[in-house]
Structure formats: C-alpha cells, structure tokens
Amino acid sequence: MKQTKHQRVENEKKFAKFQAELESHEEAQTAQGKIFDPMKLIERASKVKTVDHPILGKLMFGELTFRDAFEIDKCKTDAEKTECVAWLMMSKAYPDLPKDFLKKMPLVESAALIDFLTNQPSFLSAAKTSKDGSRTTRKRRK
C-alpha cells in the first residue's frame, strides 16, 4: 500500500516528535543517574523471571541473593557449586524441585540449562586457571 505525499509528511512529523520525546527522556534518565534503592533490589530479587529458550522452551528462574552465597560456599568442588547454583535459581520458580534434579535430567536439556544459567549475572566467579593456562575442574581430595 503506497502512502500519499500528505501521509508521508504526517508520518515524518510524528516520527520527529517521538524522536524528540525519546531524546528528552534519555537525557533526563542520564541526568538523574543511577540511584541505589535497596527496596527495589529486594523486590527484583524476589521475582521469578521467564524467558523463551530455543531448546528448553518457557524457562522460569530466580536471581541469586546474598543469602544464597552462603549455601554455595558450602560446596567443595566447582561441579557441586554449579549444581547448587542451578538448583537455587530454578527452585525459586519450582519450589518442589529436588536438589539433584540435574543428575536426573536428559543430558541435552541439562547442558542447555547450565549453559543458559552460567550466562546470567553472578552465576559463578570466573574460572580459575593454573600457571600453564589450563582450567581447574575439581579440587584434589585431602
């Protein structure tokens, strides 16, 4: 459907108006700066997020909290930490989820889930590397 000259001019005026409003809004947001609001952070941490994952479908999970860090710290190996973090994030959306759910899932889906979760903010700290550059996988037993 072809626009008339009048419609094109009207659309350009609307576009210019919305563009000016957007720039004004962005300038106000930048001038305001980021304000630390613990109540908003608490509210955000209690919400369950939903994403549409290409392999897993509709995926629901929650953000890690400071309290979760104490649970994660009890884990001895990186593999245990990964399982614990995945359970903590997923159990916020699925409260009846057993702690060992990853071990019971099919490999394709569990790998996709771990891949997705590890890309979320604050999943785990960066992997430690040895002097020769190889990544450590598990800690030695004492």
Summary of the structure (lengths in Angstrom):
residues: 142
radius of gyration: 23.1
end to end distance: 74.9
largest distance: 80.4
contacts: 290
relative contact order: 0.10
helix: 52%
strand: 10%
